[in-house]
Amino acid sequence: MKKLLLFSILSILISQNQNSYCQGVWTQRASIPFTARWGAVGFSVGTMGYVGSGYNNGTNYGDFWQYNPASNTWSQIASIPARRAASAFSIGNYGYVCMGIPPSGNYYTDILEYNPSNNTWTQKATFPGTPRYGASGIAIGTKGYVGCGNEGSASGPFTNEFWEFDPAANAWTQKTNFPGTPRYGLTHMGWAVGNKGYLGFGLDNTMTWPSDFYEYDPTTDTWTQKTNFPLTGRSYGVAFASCGNYYAGCGQNNSIAFSDIWKYDPVTDTWTQKANFGGGNRWLMASFVINGIGYCGTGYDFTNYYNDWWEYTCDNAGTNEQFESENLISFYPTIINDKAELIIKSDKNLDNTFLKVFDINGKLVREENINTKNYSFARKSLQQGVYAYEVLSGSKRIGSGKFIID
């Protein structure tokens, strides 16, 4: 029965028409049963997603809702103090929401920890920096990171500070500043792929929308500038990590909202435009990732507030792992008990060829050097589940797909 279920899952993955996936697919899911709004935040813990806070027509909200993708249903959970344009991330079994704009008074400096097991919020160590909103929230490994933000009015002052939160020590530590100009409006424009964080965009202190983009390595506390976003910059866009890549888009620039979505490939340092967001132009949306699948919704288009919710199937899903014309490799079987055979169908030299394996959350879990055109891939310590792989020859991807560990 288990083998039949695994085969059914894989059949669904590979039976889709590949052309329909070349740009990714947006599917509308159940709308959130709360007041439509912008400036909400989202995070996920395990197999559940969470969305809450935000703003609509003069009112800040603090209600939070849990999304179950298996049943496509929402249920209300415990609330937090009302706010908008906060920052959020999740670490392990907990979600975190911090800072933002309250209904009145100074901006928040709190960080609230959500425990799904007992539906409670607990206030943790107060943020030691200046109160702010519109900052990024990124989780890398067991630490959370909050970067940039607005410490004043719509014209600033802005900051490029970058702070680390360690939930085990319940402590904040200031890290190397974000190397771009001080800015805000990055609330949903930061995410982690593997063990690196990615951050860019926003509205900066020159009142322009930069398109620069950077990678953060927490092990060395260093930033590396990557390829700029290929179009005009924007603030308050949406981002999520899926299939080992970073997806970003929507947002606004000079009172124009966008619907375009772009994939950033950290392996090749390239941007590729994908299917536009299914809900149309908007900004100040919320997002989260569950089991490697990106979800986003809510937001504002300068006229309407939204409470809709959408699922994105990344373009790596649905490829035929055996003999696709665009693949220069074959990988068989795709349901693995012990080992599989990887065959290179390219005439390329194999001096610098690697196999990379990602888990369903997009984390790199295995990297192996390929020195033969008939390579035996062993399961080793990989646990049961669905995995994505890619084969690189130099900096060029020559094949990719999915497999299941039985």
Secondary structure, DSSP 8 states (H G I E B T S, - for coil): -HHHHHHHHHHHHHHS-HHHHTT-EEEEE---SS--BBS-EEEEETTEEEEEEEEETTEEEEEEEEEETTTTEEEEE---S-BBS-EEEEETTEEEEE--B-SSSS----EEEEETTTTEEEE-S---S---BS-EEEEETTEEEEEEEEEEETTEEEEEEEEEEETTTTEEEEES--SS--EE--TTSEEEETTEEEEE--EETTS-----EEEEETTTTEEEE----SS---BS-EEEEETTEEEEE--EETTEE---EEEEETTTTEEEEE---TT-S-BS-EEEEETTEEEEEEEE-SS-EEEEEEEEE-TTTT--TTT-TT-SEEEE-SEESSEEEEEE-S-S--TTEEEEEE-TTS-EEEEEE--SSEEEEE-TT--SEEEEEEEEETTEEEEEEEEEE-
